[in-house]
Amino acid sequence: MSTLFETLTTERIGISGKLDVLAPFNQQRLGQVETVNSEGVDHALKVAHACFKDRANWLDAATRIAILERAAAILTERADAIAIAAAEEGGKPLMDSEVEVARAIDGLKSCVDSLRQQHGQEVPMGLNTASANRLAVTQHEPIGVVVAVSAFNHPVNLIVHQVGPAIAAGCPVIIKPAEDTPLSCFRIVRILREAGLPEQWCQALLTDSHESTERLVTDPRVGFFSFIGSARIGWMLRSKLAPGTRCALEHGGAAPVIVAQDADLANTLPALAKGIFYHAGQVCVSVQRIFAHRSIAKGLADKLADRARSLKVGDPVIPDTEVGPLIRPREIERIHDWVQEAAGQGATILCGGKPRSDCCYEPTVVFDPSQECKLSTQEIFGPVVAVYPYDDLATAIKQANALPYAFQAAVFTQAIDTALHCYQHLEASAVMVNDHTAFRVDWMPFSGLKQSGLGVGGIPYTFKDMQIEKMLVMHSQGLR
């Protein structure tokens, strides 16, 4: 039985239609979400901007802490049900969705920690005649209305990452979830309201068109724009922001891994398999390109293929499923075309290389594809990895750095010199040593470089971005 979820604005203004939300595994209808047009967008902005302009009624820090703590407690109570619903809606296997919900709970607590640990600073005065008899200190204020556009692949945790810091910072926030996974977003917003957040401080809506989304994002009342999604859309929206609107963009990549000749394969193989096939490869830092020393490359690829064949693919709500569906059936055809292109240019398909069903693709290992094929040059966003043999480390690093994307990278080696050399020479915002590229904890900085994004994510960093540091300068003859 499907449930109607209303768009969570303060009033039902500008409702233009309803969108069916379908389970990616079987296309079962999970519910409906109302969509809003430009009138609904304008109303949501009007409500949020009125909150920000009414300084007398800003939520004080103690109130924000209490709301976030209560929300974490409620989410903890409902964790199992929310994980199952998220797995069904987004296709991420239940075992991983449970981890995602646990991260979201911890994320709300991290928002509280960020609030508790924040402080201003004293700016030195009295250092010369011009600064004599003065005291200067800073404190933080919310930057303004936050508009957040989110992605499907972490439908619970990404909402916490975008909405939680806004609430902690004292910003009114409007969140537009991905069309594929709005129900998870609405559940989190309802929990925040249940925890005591006034409705007007967090509104969730789904726009009816790209034009309505653009109007929401580019309005001059927006103080901060948070975007997680495709580079094409993110960079386009950034180019149209109103003067003064700050932003953070998180896009994808084609994460490289270097496996040195001395790597401990007993630990390397399971880490790589997780980094490749987690959420069917639909993660912005999924392992996609492995550069392995020629002496071990084929053996490594064969062992990865053995692991890939053993993975359980299918219904994401079954507890032992390891690889779920792609978010949309049309992604199957695209991924298959890319794999077949690589094969046609001389690559060897060691396992997989074909659809499992209309919604699932076989976990696939491709050996030594051309450096010019799509698998080598673009983000595949699917359960496919390419393994390339290399003869010297400098060449491997050059190939790893050859793309216009840079996010997280990794190296597997037992030699500290090799690890540090790769750390210094790989173009990445983070380099993992003896771990896969998709490693993340939510308090660490998380940022795409080059075309992979702008700004730094991670809850404490987003919290800081959503504020201004405001200085007070006092001039008094009582000061020396």
N, C-alpha and C positions, 0 to 999 in steps of 0.2 A: 504494500500500500504506500503510495507516495504522499508526501506532506508538502503543503504549500508554505514556503518560507517567504515572508514579506521582506522587501528591501528595508533595511534598518535605518531609515532617515527619521527625523523627528515628526514629519508629517508626510502623508502619502500624496505628494505633489509631483506632477510630471510623470506619472506612471504611464509607460507607453506599450507595455506588453509583458509577456511571460516567457521565460527561457526554461526548457526542460533540462534537468541535470541528469546525465546518463552515466551508469557505471561503465568504465572502460573495458572491463573484462567481458561483459555479456550484453552491454547496451541496455540494461534494465533501467527504467525510469526511477530515479531516486527521489525526485522532488521537482519543484518549480521555484524559480526566483523571478520576481518582478524586475523589469528593467525601467530605467528612467531616461527621459530625454533632456534636452538642454534646459528646459524649465526646472526639472527636478535637480539638475546639477547646480543651477543658479541658486535654488532655495537652500540646498545643503551648504553651499559656500556662504550664503547670507547668514545662516544659523551659526556656522563655525566662526565666521569673522566677528559676529556680534559677541560671542563668548570671549574672543581674544581682546576686543576693544573695551570690554567691561572689566577693567582692572580690579574694581572693588569686589568682584565675585570670582576672581581667579581661585582655583583650588590650591589650598596651601599644601606644603610638603607633607605634613602629618596626615592630611586627608588622602593624598596620593599614595603614600606608603600603605595606609590601611586598606585602600581599594585593591592595590596590587597584591597584598598579602592575602586578602580574602579571595581574590580571584585564583591565586595559586592553590589555596585550600580547596576551592570548589572543583578546579580542574583535576586535582589529585583524587577527589572522591569519584569523579566521572571518567577517569583515565581509560579504563577498559572499554567503555562504550564509545568514547570519542575516538580511540585508536581503531576500533572495528569500523566505525563510520568513515573515518579518513581513508582506511585501506580500501574500502568499497568504492569510495568516491574518486580517489586519486590513483588507485592501482598499485600503490606501494605495498609490498607484502606485510602482513600483520606483524611479523617479528620486528620489522624495521619501523612500522608505524608506532608500535609501542615505545620504541626508543625515541622516536620523534616527539611523542606526547610527554615523555619524561624530560626531554630537553626543553620543551615549552614551559613546563612547570618550573624548571630551574631557571629558564629565561626570565620569567616574571620575578623570581627572587633576585636575579641579577639586576633587574631594573631597580629594585629596592636598594640593593647594595650600592648601585651607582648614585642614587640619591643620598644615601647616608654618608658616602665617602666624598662627595663633592664639596669643594670649598673654593673661595676666592683667593686672592693674593694681595700682598702689599706691593705697591709700585714705589721704588725708592724716590724719595724727595729730600730736600735739604742738602743736596749735593753741590749746589752752586747758588749764586744770587737769585737766578730766575726761579728756582724751586724752593727757596727758603720759606719757612713758616707754613709749610703745606704737608698734608697727609693724603695719600691716595691709596684706595683699596678697591677691589672689584668683588662683584657678586654676579650671579647668573639669573637671567630671565628667559622665558620661552621666546623662540624666534618668531612665532606666529602660527597661522593655520598650516598644518601638515596635510599634504595629499599624498597618499601611498597607493601605488599600483603594484599588485603582487603577482606571483607565479603559482603554477599548479603543483610543483614537484615536492614541496613541503607545506601542505595546505594548512597545517596548524602552526608549525614553528615559525614560518615566515611572517604570519600575521602577528605573532608575539614579537618578532624582531622589528617590525615596522610600527605597530601600534603601541607596544609596551613602552619603548623609550619616549614616544610622544606624550603618553600619559605621565610618565615619570618627570619629564621636562616641563609639564604644565601646558602643553600645546593642545588645542582642539584638533582632532584628526578625522579625516575622511578617508576611508579605505575602500579601494575597488579591487576585489579579488579576481582571480582568473575565472574566465567563463566556465572552465571545466570543473572547478572545485570551490564554488561559492558557499556551499553549505557548511563546510568546516570553518570558514571565516565567520559566518553568521553565528555559529555556536560559540566561538570565542568572544565575539562582541556581546552576545547575550550574557555570557558569564561575567564579563566586566561590568555590565549594567546591574546584574544581580548582586555583584560585589559592592555596589554603591556609586558607580560612575554615572553622573547625570547623562541622559540620552544625548543631549546636544554636544557633549564633549567627544563622542565617538560615533560617527555615522558610517554605515556600510551600505554601499550601493553598487549596482551593476549597470553600467551605461548601455544604451541601446545601439550605439554606433561609435566608430572611430572619431567622428566629429564631436560627439558629446564628451568622449574621453579627453580629447584635445582641449575642449573648452574648460573642463574641470581642471586640467593640469596647468594650463597657461594663463589662468585668470590672475590679475594683479593682486588679488587678496591672498594668494598662496605665498607663505613664507618659506616653506621647504617642501621639495618634491623628492620622494623616495620611490625608486623604480627597480623592480626585479623582473627581468624578462629578456626578450630578444634585443640584440644590439641595434638592429635596424630601427625598431620602434623607439628604443630608449634614446639613441642619439638624435633621432628626428624630434622627439618631444623636447629634449634639452635645448635644441636650436630655436624653439619657439617659446621658451619660458619668458615670463614678464621680467623686465629689468628689476634686479634685486632679489629674485627668487633663487635661493640656493638649492643644490640638488646632490643626490648620490645615486649612481647608476651601478647596477650589478648585472653583468651579462655572462656569456659563456666562454668556453675555451676549448682547446683540444689537448688536454693535460699530458705533458711528456714525463716519462720515467726513464732513467738510465740505470741499467743493471750491469754492474762491473763484473769482471771475470771472477773475482773473489767473493761474490755475494753468497750469503747463506740461503740456499734455495729452499730449505725446509721452512724458513720463516718468510721468505720472499713470495713464494707461490700463493699461500692463503691470503696474504695481504693484497697482492695484486688482484686476485680473483674477486675479493670483496670490493676493491676500488673500481673494478671494471663493471661488474654486473649488479652492484647495488642499485636498486630502483630501476632495473633494466637499463642502466647507463644514462638515465635522465637526470643528471646532476651536473651543474656547471663545472665542477672540478673532477669529473669521472676520469679514470685512467683511460686514455685513448691511444697514445703512441708510446710503445716501449722500445727503447734502443738498448739492445743487449749485445755484449761482446760476442764476436763471431764464434768463439770457441764454445759458447754455451747457448747461443741464440735459438737454434733449432730444438735442442733438448728442452729449453725453457718453454718454447711455444708448444711443443708436444704435450708437456705436462700441464700447461694451462688448458689446452684442449681437453685433456682427460678430465680435469676439474669441471670444465664447462659442460661436458656431456653428463656429468653426475648431478648437476643442479636440477632441482625440481621447479618446473615452470608451470604456471597456471593461475588458478583462482587466488587472488591476494588475501582473501579472508581465511583461507585454510592455514592453520598454524605453521605447517612445515614448508609452505611455499617459499622459495628463495628468489625467484624472478617472476615478476608479474607482467601485466600487459603494458603496451605502449599507451599513452594517454588518449590517442585517437587512432582509429583504424587506418587512416590514410598515411600515417607515419610508417606503417609496415612496408608499403610500396616504395616509399622514398629510401628507406634503409636498405631494402633489397636491391634497389637500383645501384646504390653506392657500392655495395659488396660485389655485385656482378661486374660493375665497371672495374673494380680493382682486379678481379679474377681475369677479366678480359685483357688487362694490361700486364699479365704475367704473375700475379700474386697466387699463392697457394692457400686455398680454404681448408684449414685443418679440421674444423668442426663447424656445425651449424651452416650458415649461409643460405637459409631458407626460412620462410614463415612457419611457425608452429600451428597457427590458426589465423583467423581474421584479426586478432588483437595481440597476439604474442609472436615474438621473433626468437628463433633459436639463438642461445648464447653462441657467439661466433668468434673464432680466432683466425686472423688472416696473417700469413707469413710473407714478409718482404714485398709489400705493395710498392708501386711506383710512388715517388715523392710528389708527383703531380696530380694523382687522382684525388677525388673528393674526400675519401677516407683519410688521406694524408694532409689535407689542406683546410678542411672545414670541420666544424663540430658535428659529429654524427648523432649525438643525443639518443643513443640506442645501445643494446647489449652486444657491442662489437669492439674488438681491439685489434690493433695492428702491431706486429712485432718486426723490428728491423735489425739485421745484424750490423755491427760496426767493427772496424778494425782499430781505430784510434779514438780516444776520448774527445779530442778537439773536434773531430768530424761529427760525433754524436751530439755534442753541445750545439754546434752550428746548426744542425738539422732541427734540434729541439727548439731553437730560438728563431727558426725561419718564418714563423707565421705571425700575422698581425695581432695575435691574441697572446695574452700572458696573464696567468692567474696563479695557480699553485703547481709546483713541480716536485719531483722526488728522485732520490738516488738510493740504490741498494748496494752497499759495499761494506767490507770489514776494515777498510783502510781509512784512517782519519784524514790523511792528506787528500785522498780522492773525494771524500765527502765534502771537505772544506773547499776544494777546488770547484766542485760542481755548485756548491752554495754560492760562491762568488761569481760564477760565470753564467749560470742559468738565469734567463730573464723571467722572473717570477716575483710575486709579492711574498711568497713563502716557499721554502724548500724543505721537504720532509726527508729525513735520513732513516732508511730502513722502515718506512711506512708508506702507505699509498697516498695519492694526491688528494683524496676526498676526506682526509682526516680534518676534523674541525671540532673545537669546543666553542661555545657561544660567547665567551668573554675575550677570545683572541681577536686581533685585527684580521679582517677578511676583505681583500680588495683585488679587483681586476685591474690590470695595467693595459696600456695600449688600447686596443679596441674592446677589451674585456670589461671595462667599467671606469668609473670615476668616483673618487672618494674612498672612504674606509668604512666597511660594515663591522658588525660585532656590536653587541648591545651597549657597552660603555662608550664606544666611539660614535654610534648613532645618537645616543643620549647627548653627547657633547655637541654634535652637529646641530641638534634641534634647539640649541640655546645661543644666546649671545652673552658675552662677558662684558658687563657694564661697569664702568669705572666711576667712582665718586672721588672728587678732589676737594678737600677742605682747606681753606686759607684762614689761618687764625694766628694772631700775635702770641697766643698761648703755646704755639708749637715752635720748637727750635730746630 
